[in-house]
Structure formats: structure tokens, C-alpha cells
Amino acid sequence: MGGGAYNYLVNAMDLEDLCTKRNDLRDMADRLAGLGYAKDAALETEELLVMLRQWEVRAEVRLRRLRDVWHAVEWMDSRDCSEDKVHVALAEYRGEGDPGAGRRS
């Protein structure tokens, strides 16, 4: 029985799986390119790697922006802080100077 040369890359079913198999994707892209007759599949595999990297960079930027908001909501829901902390975190996230401005009628 054979297989597994690329850690069963063929079994990757979603983005999470692919993200854990980047080295295998790189190796597969190189192998396909080296075959000479699979340049189109090599190119698409390379494009997939680029797309994963772009998504990762964008996601990390948003993660940094949202981290304090998520933290405040999680702590509020755990009853470790008041809702005011959520409003402060949201004001900072939105770049607003007055955290209470959004709550006033």
C-alpha cells in the first residue's frame, strides 16, 4: 500500500486543513512544476498558496483590530467586567474619541 508522500494532502477538505498543510502544498507545487507536463496544476497550486498567505495577512490585521473588543465582550459575558468596557473597546476600535458617544440618545 502506498501514498502519503505529501502527508495525505489529498484529504484536505477545507481551509483549516489546507492551512496546516502549507509545506505539503509547496512540495506538491514544486513536484507538479518539475513534471513538465503539469504546469497548469502547478500554477493553480501556487495561486492557492498565495491566496492562503493573503488571507492570513488580512485575517491577522483584523484579529489585531478586534482582539480588545472580543476580550471585553468575553469578560462582560463572564461577568468579569461591565458593559462599559465593551463600549470603551468599541470606541477604540472605531477610532472614536468619546466612548460614550454611541450610547447617548
DRENLUMPA-264449 format. One record per residue (C-alpha): x, y, z; residue in three letters. Coordinates in Angstrom, 2 decimals. Layout:
N
c1, c2, c3, residu
X, Y, Z, ALA
...
//
This chain:
105
c1, c2, c3, residu
0.00, 0.00, 0.00, MET
1.42, 3.36, -0.97, GLY
0.60, 7.00, -0.57, GLY
1.27, 9.67, 1.96, GLY
4.28, 11.23, 0.27, ALA
2.63, 14.61, 0.82, TYR
1.07, 13.77, 4.21, ASN
-2.21, 12.88, 2.52, TYR
-2.71, 16.35, 1.09, LEU
-5.49, 14.79, -0.95, VAL
-7.56, 14.50, 2.26, ASN
-7.58, 18.26, 2.92, ALA
-11.26, 19.17, 2.89, MET
-11.38, 22.79, 4.00, ASP
-9.37, 25.92, 4.68, LEU
-8.31, 24.75, 8.12, GLU
-6.86, 21.56, 6.65, ASP
-5.03, 23.47, 3.93, LEU
-3.55, 25.92, 6.41, CYS
-1.94, 23.04, 8.28, THR
-0.54, 21.58, 5.06, LYS
1.26, 24.55, 3.54, ARG
4.59, 22.80, 3.35, ASN
2.91, 19.89, 1.61, ASP
1.24, 22.30, -0.81, LEU
4.63, 23.89, -1.54, ARG
6.16, 20.47, -2.13, ASP
3.26, 19.49, -4.39, MET
3.56, 22.70, -6.41, ALA
7.27, 22.08, -6.89, ASP
6.67, 18.46, -7.87, ARG
3.97, 19.38, -10.37, LEU
6.21, 22.05, -11.90, ALA
9.03, 19.54, -12.11, GLY
6.91, 17.08, -14.07, LEU
6.94, 19.44, -17.03, GLY
3.50, 18.37, -18.26, TYR
1.58, 19.63, -15.21, ALA
2.49, 23.32, -15.29, LYS
-1.17, 24.39, -15.16, ASP
-1.82, 22.37, -12.00, ALA
1.46, 23.66, -10.54, ALA
0.40, 27.24, -11.24, LEU
-3.01, 26.77, -9.64, GLU
-1.39, 25.17, -6.59, THR
0.96, 28.18, -6.36, GLU
-2.04, 30.51, -6.63, GLU
-3.70, 28.65, -3.78, LEU
-0.60, 29.20, -1.66, LEU
-0.63, 32.92, -2.47, VAL
-4.33, 33.14, -1.64, MET
-3.76, 31.42, 1.72, LEU
-0.97, 33.86, 2.55, ARG
-3.09, 36.87, 1.56, GLN
-5.98, 35.62, 3.64, TRP
-3.65, 35.01, 6.58, GLU
-2.25, 38.54, 6.46, VAL
-5.71, 40.09, 6.19, ARG
-7.08, 37.91, 8.97, ALA
-4.18, 38.78, 11.29, GLU
-4.76, 42.51, 10.72, VAL
-8.44, 42.13, 11.59, ARG
-7.62, 39.92, 14.55, LEU
-5.40, 42.65, 16.00, ARG
-8.15, 45.23, 15.43, ARG
-10.87, 43.10, 17.03, LEU
-8.94, 41.49, 19.88, ARG
-9.82, 44.12, 22.51, ASP
-13.49, 44.11, 21.51, VAL
-13.68, 40.33, 21.74, TRP
-11.86, 40.44, 25.07, HIS
-14.28, 42.99, 26.52, ALA
-17.36, 41.04, 25.36, VAL
-15.97, 37.76, 26.64, GLU
-15.21, 39.29, 30.03, TRP
-18.59, 41.02, 30.18, MET
-20.37, 37.74, 29.43, ASP
-18.26, 36.03, 32.09, SER
-19.25, 38.81, 34.48, ARG
-15.62, 39.88, 34.92, ASP
-16.26, 43.45, 33.75, CYS
-19.11, 45.81, 32.99, SER
-20.68, 46.64, 29.64, GLU
-18.87, 49.98, 29.81, ASP
-15.64, 48.14, 28.94, LYS
-17.30, 46.92, 25.73, VAL
-18.24, 50.47, 24.80, HIS
-14.70, 51.67, 25.50, VAL
-13.24, 48.85, 23.40, ALA
-15.67, 49.59, 20.57, LEU
-14.83, 53.29, 20.66, ALA
-11.13, 52.49, 20.40, GLU
-11.83, 50.00, 17.61, TYR
-13.81, 52.63, 15.73, ARG
-11.24, 55.34, 16.39, GLY
-13.75, 57.45, 18.30, GLU
-12.61, 59.89, 20.94, GLY
-15.63, 59.65, 23.24, ASP
-16.54, 56.06, 24.14, PRO
-19.96, 57.12, 25.45, GLY
-20.97, 58.97, 22.29, ALA
-22.55, 55.94, 20.66, GLY
-24.77, 55.24, 23.68, ARG
-26.31, 58.68, 24.04, ARG
-29.74, 59.44, 22.62, SER
//
